[in-house]
């Protein structure tokens, strides 16, 4: 498996699509996910000849998991080092949830390297309800029981209609967690602490000057509509889309609708 080392931390990464593509697209994972979570999005961009980069942040599934909390600025800095190593000068970033928050940090810190960002179900600040959700995840992660963890957090991220219609899919996701690395939950707890302690970007959003697309699931109870509306109001000239009957994990729940939004936006800004 390919790894890139930055400041004694090994980051797992993959390069897909056209290695000689004129446009580079990067996907930033949600907090619990790995690079495989983009299985519904990557193929549509591969067809159009994009060079595609995915990686696990430190603390995530296949990357190193140093003791932390970390910072979003560190995640952005480490991603920038990976892109420099791969010879990427300018890129489009698509990020979901935690990955969308890293994408905003990257766009603020490295404006000359961004062509566009697409932010899916993300926030720039927390409220007390969101903090409590993450407290619950920390408790579940501390039990070190993969299936119990999955079913404990699932109601906060999937919509009621999706849960009702996709029980077999969810059962397969729960079963797959049995194969996670032994240090998975250690990394998760560090990432949850990072999210709770280090996420405060609302006042900096006006510094994002690249084209930006903000997308939220209408039924997202974890990071609801109000947070994405706040992003759209503070990021200059952003575009805002709401996906009906969709919870927090739009990349799984409504991939076709989401892909149409992402494709149109990225192509327009390529």
Secondary structure by P-SEA (a helix, b strand, c coil): cbbbbcccbbbbbcccccccccbbbbbbbccccccccccccaaaaaaaccbbbbbbcccccccccccccccaaaaaaaaaaaaaaaccccbbbbbcaaaaaaaaaaaaaccccccbbbbccccccccaaaaaaaaaaaaaaaaccaaaaaaaaccccccaaaaaacaaaaaaaaaaacccccaaaaaaaaaaaaaaccccccccccccccbbbbbbbcccccccaaaaaaaaacccbbbbbbbcccccccccccaaaaaaaaaaaaaaac
